[in-house]
Amino acid sequence: ALSASILYPLEVLKTKMQAVDDEEEEEEKSMIPFALKIYKEEGSGVFFRGIESSAFQSALEKALYFFSYTVLKEVHRTISGGAQLDGVTNLALGCVAEWAHLPISLPVDAWTTKIKTSKEAPMKILLTMMSDRDTKFYKGISAYYLLCFKPALQYTVYEQVKQAVVKNRPHKSLSAAEAFFLGMVARAVSTVIVFPFLRAKV
């Protein structure tokens, strides 16, 4: 929730850039001109509209993901007799964990995306979505056939590199700076790989 709130203005900007049609996109291809255009048209408040729902959605999604992932790792440890997780198994467990939270988190994600791309109040958007029979809270779920690899890739890259780095260390741990940098790299790698499907979902 904390990281989602801190980075929320960038998240709004990213979503608006993804949601723009091809003709508008030709006019504003880079982030800074696009951000200035949005600021001039809608003011600074647009970059914080819906921050509460975004923080809630992120917290819910990550909590359910890590709960599912931890349970799956424990099951694997029990079945395998305590064997170390390899990259492929880690990736598979991550994908299953990602699918596990979608029935609950995807409707909140759909609401949050609508808030970012609309000028209406968040609660009005939610009430409209709930009262509209044509609203499909799971409309973007098909993109998750490959989007499920994003957190799976992110945490697999993180875990596998971490294991290699701490292998010969007595405390088997990373420093805060190392963990931050490794997390940033792992997130960047996974985002670049699945980005076309992130845009398709929006």
N, C-alpha and C positions, 0 to 999 in steps of 0.2 A: 504493500500500500504506500509506503514511504517513497520507494523508488519510482512508482507509477505517478505519484503526485509531483515529485521534483521534475520529472521529465515530461509532464503532461503537455506543456506548450508545444514541444517537438512532436509529440504523438498526434496532437490536433493538426499540426502543419502537415505531417506525413499522410494522415488520413485524407485531408482535404486535397492534397496533391494527387493521391491515388484515385480519388473520386471524380476529379475534374475530367471533362470530356476531351477528346483528341484535339479539337480546334483550339480550345483555351490552352491546352498543354503546349501547343506550338508557340504560344505567346510567352508563357512563363515556364521555362524548363528548369531553372535553377531555384534553389531553396530561398535565398535571400530576397530576390525580386518578388517571388511569390508571397513570402511572408510580409513584405512591405505593402503589397497590393491588398492583402487580407486586412492588415492593420488599418490602412486608409479607408477601406470600405466598411469595416465592422468594428474597429476600435480594438483596444488591448483586451477587453473582456472576453472576446471570442476565444482567446488562448487558454481560458480557465473555465469556460462553460462546460459543465458536466464532469468536473474534476472529482466530485464525490462518487459518482457512479463508476468512474474509471478506477479509482482507488479500490472500491468495493469489488469490482469485477476482477481486477488483478489479484487482490488478496484471496478471493474465493478460488480463482483458477489455480494459483500457485499452491495454496493450501491443499486443495483436493489432489493436485498433481503429485506433490511430494508425499502425501499420505498414501496414495495408490502405489507410487514408485517404491516407497519404503516397504509396504506390505509385500509387493512382488519380489523385492530383493530378499526379504526374509524367507519367503516361500522357496525361492531359488536356492538360498543357502541351506535350507532344510533338506530339499530334494537332492542337491548335489553334494551334500556332506561337507559344506563349508568351503567349496571351491571358489576361487577368485573369479569375479565377473570379467569375461573378455569383451572386446569392443562390440561384436555382433549381438551378443546376448544383452548387453547394456542398452544398445540401440532398440532392440525388440521390446524390452521391458519399458523403456521410455515411451515408445509408441503406444503400447497398451495403456500405460498410465495417462497419456494425453487423451485417449478416447474415453477413459473412465469418467472424466469430469465434464465432458461436453454436454450431456443431457441437462446438467444444471447450469453450467457457465455460459453456454452459447446464447440463450435468450438474453442474458445480461449484456453479453458482448454485442448483440444486435441492437439493443437499446442504446448502449454507449456509442456505437458507430453512428446511429441516427442523430444523437445529440451533437456529435462533432460535425456532421454534415448539414445540420439544420439550424435555423435561427430561432426556433420555438423553445419554450421553457422545458427543462428535462421532464418534469412531472406531467406536463401536457402531452409530451411525446409518448410517455409511457401509457397514459390513459387512452390515447388515440390508438396505440398499437394493441392494447388489450381489448378495446371495443371493436376494432376492425377485423372482421372475419377473414379478410384477405391477407392479413399480416402473417408472415411465415417466420417464426422465431428461429427456425432451423434451416432457413433458405441457403445459407452459406456453407452448410455442413459438407457438401461434396468437395469443397476445396481442402478439407481436412484429410482426405485420402493421402495427400502428400504433406499438408501442413503439420500433421502429427509428427513428422520427422524433425520439426524445428526445435522443440525443447529436447527431444530425444538426442538429436545431434549435438545440441549445446551442452547438455550434461554428460554425454558420452565423451566428447572432446575434452571437457573439463576433467572428468574422472580419470580418463586414460593418461592424459598428460600429467595430472597430479601424481598418479601412481608412479610414473617414470621419474618425476622430479624428486619425490620424497623417498624413493626406494632405499637409498643408502643413508638416509638421515635417521638419527636415533629417535627423534620425537615423531617422525612420520607425519609432519604437518608443514603447511605453507605459512609464510608471513602474511600479514594483512595486505601488504602491497602486492605480493605475488598472487594472492587469491583474487584481488581486484583486477589485476592485469590479465590473468588467465581467464577469468569470467568474461571480461570485455572482449578478448580475442575469440573465445568460444561462441559468444553471442553474435559477433560480427560474421563469423564463418557460417553459422546456421541461418542467419537472416539473409545473407547474400544467396545462399543455395535455394531457399524456398520463396524469395521475394515475389516472383511472378504470381504465385498462388496466394500470397498475402493481398496483392492488388486485386486478384480475381474475387477474393472473399468480400472485399469492400465494395 
